[in-house]
Amino acid sequence: MSQPLPPDRSLTTIFARLGQRVSRYPAWILGLWAALMVISLALTPQLERSLQGAGMTYEGSAARQTEQRLQQELGLAMDPLTIVFQSSKSLDTPAIESLLDRVQNTPGVASVGRTAAHPEFRSADGRTQYNLVNLAADVSPNPVIEQIEEKISRDRPSDLQIFVTGRAVVDREAQRISKADLGRAELVALPLTLLTLLFVFGSVVSAALPIVMGLLSVSVTFGLLYWVAQIMPMSVLAINFASMLGLGLGIDYSLLMVNRFREERQTRSKIDAIVRTVATAGQAVFVSGLTVCISLACLMLFPIALLRSISVSGSIVVLLSVSVALTVLPALLMLLGDRLNWRDHQSVDQRYQFWSTIARQVTRHSVLSLVGVLLVIGWLTAPFLRAEVGLGDASILPPTVAARSGVDVLQKAFGPGETAPILLSIATTKPGDRILSSDGINRLYALTEKLQADGRLKRVSSLFNLPLPPNAPALAQYQQLYTPGVPLPAPIASAVKSLSSETTTLMVLTSRTDSHSPESHQLVKDLRQLDLGGLQVQVGGQTATEIDTIAAVVQKFPIILAATMGITFVVLCGLFESVVLPLKAIVMNFMSIGASFGALVFVFQEGHLSQWLNFQPLGYLDILLPLVLFGVVFGLSMDYEVFLLTRIKEIYDECGDNSRSVIEGLAHTGSIITNAAVLMIIVTGAFALTSIIFMKALGLGIALAILVDATLIRVILVPSTMHLMGKWNWWTPWK
């Protein structure tokens, strides 16, 4: 084994000076962090009340703008609640009307749609019915929802099932389940992590250190997120994501630092060992954390609340994990370092020899290793070629949750498009024009006829297909009815009031297919291309929002990809003093990401292992999932790359021998990378047991990517390619 560098060479760096300061004032540093943790724990209970919904849609989309205009013009509720009634026999109308009267009298309820005015709300067999409940614009939805649920649960017929659903209910349930999921994941992850660390370190105190570091990072993050949530909308999933990432990285960074301290302590004094640890492993932690932050920070460029929430919460927890590793951990090592009962020196030598043997075998058969890994990665990535994307809705919830069950009942009784109506807004463009002018009536009547003949639509609700006497042509009757000053029959007057204003009219279209289907997407695109002369056509609804969100993602992703790779490349060029190694690192990161993407399609789109993981496959991937996974995995994969290559460079700077530096670098870091990967897989894999399908897929995707990265990529592909490239690994144009 090569001897470590003399202490005097490390004392010239900013990280070495940081190590000196920490070793001089450990009690002050621990006291400061303890105060931060106490403040954060006091703020954490308030954080939950500050979070909003899942935030999976592009709120600035053309579809949402259309809905906002309809809200202003027609008083259309943006996100009404839906109460679903189902019975094994014909529904008891008086009993349901009595329940709806209670709902109508609930404070905060603006109106309740009844089947008398909307017969389409009842299924053909008379066993299923739904009613839309509009809430007042100035009320907080959750207390109103709770009152409605309490009122309709009292004295209802025994054979009547009732489900309350809608966006506000889905968001509330997502928040409730996310909180339970977090506790469940930590209950699984923390004991398994402690057992693994006990195996690695051999003592309870040393094994507890990384866990304490991870919990400290997460706790302070929650406190900071409370203040962030006062400034910008934060998704309810931000807490789970920050906890998953913070625990994993906090443990990873602590493991790297503690392992290096143990190694340095064999030949140095405690203070020198701490300084050397911060100067070497601390620098690797800082750069790896910086690369994770870069990939997560780039998600802020997406105009979607969930991605921005993950970007902010992830960046905060990464920065805190780095800060804790560079300050709190060295301070604790200064106070406890000689009382941690490390494993004996022989076990360290055995691990070194084991990984040295693997490195020599890989470099001896570099071409075979390279080809074999590329074939396996290609096979793992192949399913991603079959990917279909959509946008998460109530389907992110478990099927047993009432908000999700209500949607399933509606789709089964009425058809898949019933829960996602398409809102077609048609408005005048010239000041003073009336939408129900003679010319406007002609155009709108013709459009209604055209839409009713479209086989993709199940139902069209319009002012121009209302029930009329058959004694005259319908168009002539509409022209007469909608003449200013003509008194209207009560049903038609009600329809005019709800579906039109002076300048705007609304047509509600029900597709025969669900909002994620290609047929529904094409239908919305065709509607947006309608030419009605001087009238403006806009489309809202869930399908249009999904299309707009996907379009925003596709438009922004190349910019974000270029920014992530470009900034990471510059940072790594400065660290490794090489152009080749950063390029190769980026390419290899994409291999880990590709394998993870392929696994997501195989499992969550196609449904393999769904029984084992307890979920119902959706037939598509949430479009936001690959984006989040890319941001996280790109950073985490670079994490292990930095761990490995900084040690290889350290040895190469000492000896100038490429092959020797590769072998010794892997020998020194193979064990720590493997242990860190195992711990990260435990933490992230525990979230595969959660109930929210987005977090389940994210946890499993990260765990699989890390498994591939820590085995095929870092242990085989990196050494084999570096051996084949020789001195070209260290080439730069400025040398």
N, C-alpha and C positions, 0 to 999 in steps of 0.2 A: 504494500500500500504506500502511496506517495504521502509525504509529510505535508501538513497544511501550511499555508503561507505564513510568514512571520507576522507578528501583531502590528509592527510599525507600518506595514503597507496598507492595512485596513484603517488606520487611524486618520487618514487624510480625507475620508469621505464624510458626507453629511450624515449618513446612517451610523457610522462609527461614533460621531459626536453625539448623536441622539442616544446611542447605547451608553455613552459615558454619563450623560445627564440623567438618564433613567436610573442607572446604578447608583448615582449619587443621592437622588431624592425619591426613593421608591415609596415611602410612606405618603408623601404629598401627592404623588400620582394616583395611588390607590384611593386616597381620600377624595380627590376630585372626581374620579369615576364613580365612586360610591354615592356621592351627592347627586350626580347626573342620573344614576339608576333610581334613586329614591324619588326624584322629581318625575322621572318617566313613568314609574309605577303608579304614581298618583294621577297622572294624566291618561293612562291607558284605558280605564273604564269609560272615559268620556270619548275616546277615539271611535268606539263602535257607533255612537250616536251621530258622529260627524261624517260617517261614510255614506255614500249614495249607492245606487244600484250596481249591477254588474258592469254597465258602461261599455257594452260590446258594439254599439252602433255609432255611426258617424253623425253626430248631432247637427252638424252644419250642412248636411246633404240637401240636395234639391228636394228630396222626398219629405224631409222634416220641415223644410221651409214651406212646402206646399201645405202641410198639415197645420203649421202655424198660421198661414194665411186663412185657411178654412176656419180655424178657431176664431180669428178676429172677425171674419166676414159673416160666418153662419153660427158661431157659438159652438162649433163642433168640439167635443171633448177629445183632447189629444190621446189620452190613454184611459179609456173607460174600464171599469171593472166588469167582469162577466160572471153572472151567477148561473150555474148549470144545474138543471133539475132532471133527474132520471128515475124512472120507476119500471118495475117488471111488468106492469100493466098500464092501462091508459092513465095519464096524469090526472090528478084531482085538481081541477082548475080553481075552484073556490079556495082550497087550502093554500095553493101557491099564491093566489092573489092576496090572501091574508098575510102571508109571509112578506110579499113585496110591499104591502102597505107599511109593515114595520120598517122595512129598509127605507122606504120613501120618507118616513118620519125621523130617520136618524140624522142628528146634526152633522152637517158637512156634506150631505147628499143633495145634489142639485136636481136630479131627475132620474126616473126609472122608465126604461122603455117597456111597454106592455105588448103582449101578443095580440090584443085587440087592434092595435095600430100597426103591428108588425107580425102578421100571420106566418111569415117566413122564419120566425124564431122557433117554431114548433116543427118537429120532425114529421115525416109522412105517416109513421106508425103511431104517432101520438104518445110516445113513451119518453121522449127527450125534448127539453125546451131550454132555451137560454134567454136571459134578459140583460141588457146593458145598463149599467149604473154609472151615471156621470157625477163626479164629485165637484164640489165648489173649487174654484181656482185657487183660493187663498187658504186651503186647509192642508194640514199634514196628513197624508193618506193612511199611515199605519194605524193611528187610533181609530179612524173611521172604519177601516177594514175589520179591526177587532170587534167593534160594536156590531157591525153587520153580521159577522160570523156568530157572535153570541146570540143575536136576535133570531136568526134563522135556524139555529140549533134547538131552540125551545119549542116544544109542542108540535113538532113536525110529524107527519104520518110515518109510521114505522117502515113502510116499504119505499119511502122517498129518499133517494140519495141527493145530496146537495154539495156542489163544489164551487168555491169562489176562486176565480183566476183573473188574469190580466197582468199587465206589466208591473204595476205597483206591488201586486201580491207575489209575483215571481221574484222581484227584487228583495222583498222582505224575507221570503223563504230562503233565497240564496244567502242572505246575511246570516240568518239563523243556522242554516246547515253548515256554512263556512266556519262559524265559531265552533260548532260541535266537531267538525272534521279536523280542525286544528288541534283540539284537545286529543282526539283519537290518534292522529298521526304522531303527535309528540309522545303519547303514551306507548306507542309501538317503537318509535325511533330511539328515544333516550335510553331505555334499558339495554337495547341491542347495541347501541353505540358505546355505552359504558362497558359492557362485556367485551366488546372488541378492543377497546382501549386498555382494558385490564390485561388482555392477552398480549397487546403490543408492548406495554410499559411494565407490567408485572406488579404494580402497586395501585391502591385505591386513590391515593392523593394525586399521583401523577396522571392517572386516568381521568380524574375529575377535572383537571385543569382545562383541557380543551372544551369540555362541555360547559364549564363556567364561562369561558371566553365567548362561546357561541350564544349562551343565554344572555350575557351582558350586552352583546352587540344588538340582539333582537329587542331586548327590553328598552334600550335607549332609542332604538329606531322607532318603536311604537310611540314614545313620547314626542319625538320630532314629527312623526306623521300626524299627530293631533294638530300641531300648528300648521302644517302644510294643508291639511284638510279644511282649515279656515280660509285658505287663500284660493284653492282650486278644487274641482270635483275629484274625489278619490273613490275608486271602485272598492266594493266590499271584499274583493279577492286580493287586494293589496296586502292585507294582514297575513294571509296564508302564504303568499309568495315571499314576503319579507322573512317570515319565520323559516320557511324551507331553505331559502338561500342563505340567510344569516347563520342558521345552525350549521349548515354544511360548510360554508366558507370559514366560519369562526373555528370550527374543529380542524379543517384542513390547514389553515395558516398556523394554528397553535401546534399542530402535529409537526409541521416542518420546522418551526422555531425550536420546539423542545428537542426534537431529534438532533438538530445541529448543535444545540447547547450540550447535549449529552456527549456528542462526539468531541467538541472542543474542550469540554471539562476534563477529558482524559489527560491532556497535556498542558492545560493552562489554569491559571488562577480563576476564581469565580468571576471577578470583575472583567478580566481579559476575555473569558469565555463568553460573557454576555455581550461585550463590545464586539467581539468577532462574529457572534451569532447575528446581531442586528445589522452589522456591516455586510454580511453575506446573505444569509437566509432572509433577513429583513428587507434587503434590497429586492430579492426575488419576490417576496410577498407584496411589496409596494408596486412593482411593475405588473405582476399578475393581477392585482386588484385594479390597477389602472386600466388594463386591457378589458377586464370584466365591466368596469364602469363605462368605458368607451362604447362597447356594444349595447349596453343597456341604455345609456344616455341617448343614443341615436333613435331609440323608440319614441322619444319625445316629439320627433318630427311628424309622427302620425297623428291626425286630428281625431283620435278616438280615446275616450276617457280611460278605458281599461289599459291600453298600451302606455298612455302617459302615466297612469298610476303605477304600473309595474316598473316603468323607467325610473320614476322618482323614488319609490320605495326600495327598489333594487339598488339604485346608486347609493342611497343613504346607508343601507345596511352593509354594502361592500366597503364604503369608506370607513364606516365605524369598525368593521371587522379588521381592516388593515390597521386602523389606529389602535385598537385594542391589542393586536398582535405585536405592534412596535413599542407599546408603552406599558400596558397592564401586565402582559405576560413577562417581559424582562424584569419588571418590578417584583413580581411574585417569585421569579427565579432567583432574584437577588436575596429575597428574604427566606425562601424555602429550598433553594436549589440543592443544597447538600443534605436535605432531609427527605428526599423524594423516593429513595430506595429504587434506583434504576436497576435494570437487568445488568448482569456482569458483562465484562468485556468480551468474553468468549462468544456470546450470542451475537454481538455486533460483528465480529469477525466471520462467523458462520453465514450471516446474511450477506456480507460483502462477497464471500467466496461463491455463494449460490448465484447471485446476480452477475458476478463476473463471468461465471461459466456460461450463463445464458447469453450474455453479451458477446462472448467469444464465438459461440455457436452461430449466433445470428449473423455476425460480421463475416464468419467463414463461409456461410451459405447466403450471401447477400442477395444474389439474383433470385434464387429460389424463394427466399423469404419475401422479397418484394412482390414477385408475381403471385404468390399464394395469398398474401394479404389483399392485393388489389382484386383478385377474383372473389374473395369472401365479401369485401366491401361492396363490390358491384352486385353481388347476389342479394345482400341485405338492402341495398338502395332500390333495387328494381321495382318493388311494389309502389314506390312513389310515382312512377310513371302512370299509374292508374288512379291517381288522386282526383277526387271531386271535392269542391269547396262550397261552403255555405256559411251562414251566420247563426250563431247560437240564439235560441229563444227559450221557451219553457222547457224544451228538451234537455237543457243542461241540468235540470233537476231530476232526482230519482223518480221512477214511475209511481212509487207509493205516495208521493206528496200530492195533496189535493189540488194544488195549482197546476201541476203537470197532469194529473188524472182527469181534471176537467177538460183540458185541451184534447186529450186522447178520446174522451167520450164524445166531444163535439165532432171531431174528425171522423169517428166511426159512424155516428148517426147522420151527419149532414154532408160528409165529404171532406177531403183534406184541405180544400181551399176556404172552408167556412171560417176558420180562425185567423185568416190573414186576408181580409177584403182589400181590394185595390180601390183607391180613392182617386177618381178622375175629376179634377177641377178644371172648369172651363170658364174663362172670364173675358170681358171686353177689354180692349186695349186703348180705345179712344175715350177721352173725358166726355161725360154726358150720355154715352151710349147705354142702353138697357140690355141686359142679357136676354130678356124675354121680349125683345122686339120681334117684329114680323119676320125679318130675315134670320134672326137668331133662332126663333122657333123652328123655322124650316131646316136649318142646319142641325140643330140638336135633335129634332125628330128623326132626321135621316141617319144621324149617328146612332141613335138608340136602336133603330131598326137593324143597322149594320152589326152592332154589338150583339143583339139578341140572336142573330144568325151565325155568330162566331161559335164554332163547336168547342172552343177552349173555355168558354164561359158557361157556368151553370145558371147564373142569375144576374139580372141587371136591374138595379133600383134607380129609377129616373123619374123626372117630372113628365116624361113623354111615353110611359107605358102604364099609366094609372088606369084603373077600371073606369070605362066610359060606356054610356048607352050606345047600342049598336045602330042607332037610327041615322047616323051621319058619319062621314069619313073622319077618322081620328084626328088627322092633321088640322082639318077645318075646326073641329071642336076645341083643340088646344089653342088655335089662333084666337078663337072667340073667348075662351076661358081666361087666357092670360092678357087680354086687353085691359089696360088700366081702367079702374073704376068698376069693373064687372064683379058682382058678388060671387064668391066661390062656395061650393058645397063644403061642409066641414072637413071631410077627409082630404079633399084636394087642397084646401086652405092650409091644413096642417102640414101636408107634404111640401107645399110651396115655402112655408115658413122654415122648415127644417133643411130643405135642399137648395135654397136659393136666397140671394140678396139682390140688390138693384143691379149689381155688376157681375155676379158670380153664381154659377150653379154647380152642383155636385152630383156625380153619378157614382154609385157604389156597385162595384163589380165583384162577383164571386167566381173565382177560377175553379176548374175541375181538378186541378193539381195543387200540391202544396207550394209554399213560398220558396222552397229550395230547388224545385224542379226546373230543368231547362225550358220546359214549356211555359211555365209562369214567367220566367225571366224574359223569354222572347216576347210574350204577350205584353209585358210592361214596355219593352223596347219599341214594339210596334205602336203602342198607344202614344208614346212620346213623339212619334213621327207623324201623328195625325195632323192634317192641314185642314183647318176649319175657316179658311178665309181670314177675316180680321179678328178671330177669336184666339185667345191664348190657352194652350192645353198644358196642364201640369199633372203629374202623377205622384200620389203619396201612398202610404201603406207599408206593410212589412216587407213585401217583395221588392218594392222600389227602394226602400232603405237598404236592404241587403245588397242590391245591385250597386247603389251609390257607395256603400262602404267598401265593397270589393274593388270598385274602380279606384277609390282613393288609395287603397292599399297598393294596388298594382302601379299606380302613378308614382307613389312615393318610394316604393321599395328599391328601385335601382339607385336612387339618390342616397338612401340610407345605407344600402349595401356598399356603395363606393366610399361613403364617408367612414363607415366602420372599418373597412379594409385599409383605406388610406391612412387614417390616423394610427391604427394599430401598426401598420408597416413602418411608419416614421418612428414610433416609440421603440419598436423592437430593433430597428436599425441602430438607434442610439445605444441600446443595451448590449447587443451582440457584436456591434462594429462589423456588420456584415449585411449585404443586400440579399444574398441567397437564402440564408436561414429564415429571415422573416417571410419571404415568399413561400418557401417550403412549408413553414408553419401554418400559413393561411390556407394553403392547398389541403394540408392534412386535416385542418379543422373542418373543412367542408366535407371531408370523407366521413368524419364522425357525425356531422349534421345529417348528411345524406342517409346514413344507416339508420339514424333515429327517425327521420321522416318516413322511410320505408316501413319501419316497424309500426308507426302510428297508423298508416294506411291499412296494413295487414290486420292490426288489432281493432282499431276504433272505427274505421270505415267499413271493413269487410266482416268484422265481428268475430274473428278468431280469438279464443280465450275469453270471450265475453261472459261465459258462465263462471269462470274462475275469478274474474275481476268484478263480477256482479254489476253489469250494466247492459243496456239495450243499445246495440249499434245503430247509428243514425244514418248510415249509408253515405256519409260525407264527412270531411274534416272541417271544423270551424276555421275559417280563414285566418283568424287571429292566432290560432295555436301555433302554426309553423313560424309566425313572426316572433312570438315570445320565445319559442324554443330556439330559434336562430340566435336571438340576442343573448340568451342564457348560455347555451351550449358553446357558442363561439368564444365567449369569455372564459367559461370553465375549462374548455379544451386548451385554450392558450395558457391557462393557469398551470396545468401539468407540463406543457411545453416549456414554459419559463422555468419551472422547477428543475427540469432536466437539463435544458441548454445552458442555464447560468452555471451549473456545476461543471458541465463539459467545457465551457469557455474558461472557467476558472482554472481547470487543469491544463487546457490547451495554452493559456497564457504563461503557465509555468514551464511546460515541457516542449511546446511547439510540435508535438506528435499527434496528428489527427486520430489515428486508430486507437492509440493509447488513451487519449482524452475521451473518446466515445465509450470505450470499454469501462474505464474507471468512473466516468460520469454516470453511466447506468448502474454500475456496481454500488455507487454511493447513494443513488436516489431511487433505484428500483423498488426497494422495500418501502420507502416513505411514500412514493407515488401510489403503489399498490394499496398500502394501508389507508392513505387519504381517499383513494377512489372507493374502497370498500365502505368507508364511513360515509362518504357522500351518497353512495348508492343506497345505504340503509336509510339515510335521512330523506332523500328525495323519493326513494321507492316506497316509503311509508305513505306518501301522499297518493300512491296508486290505490290505496285501500279506502280513500275518501269517497264521498257521495256525489259531489259536483263533478260532472264528467270532464269539464275543462281542466280542473286541477288534477283529476285522476290521470288524464292523458299527459298533462305537463310533467307530473311527477315521474310517470313511467318513461316518458320520452327522454327526460334528463338522465335517469338512471341507466337506460340502455345506451345512450350516447357516451356516458362516462365509462361504462363497461367496455365498449368498443375502443374508446380512446386510450384507456389505461392498459389494455392488453395488446390488441392488434397494432395500434398506432405507436404508442410510446415505447413499448417493449420490443417490437419487431420492425415496424416500418421506419421509425426515426433512426435507429442505429444502422440498419441496412443501407438506407439512402445516404446517410452521412459517410459511411465507409466507402461506398461507391464513388462519391463525389470528391473525397479526399480534401486537398487544400482549397478546392473551389468553394467549400462551405464558408470560408472566411474571406471571400473576395468582396472588395468594395471598389468602386471607381475612383475614390479619393485616396487610395493607398498607392 
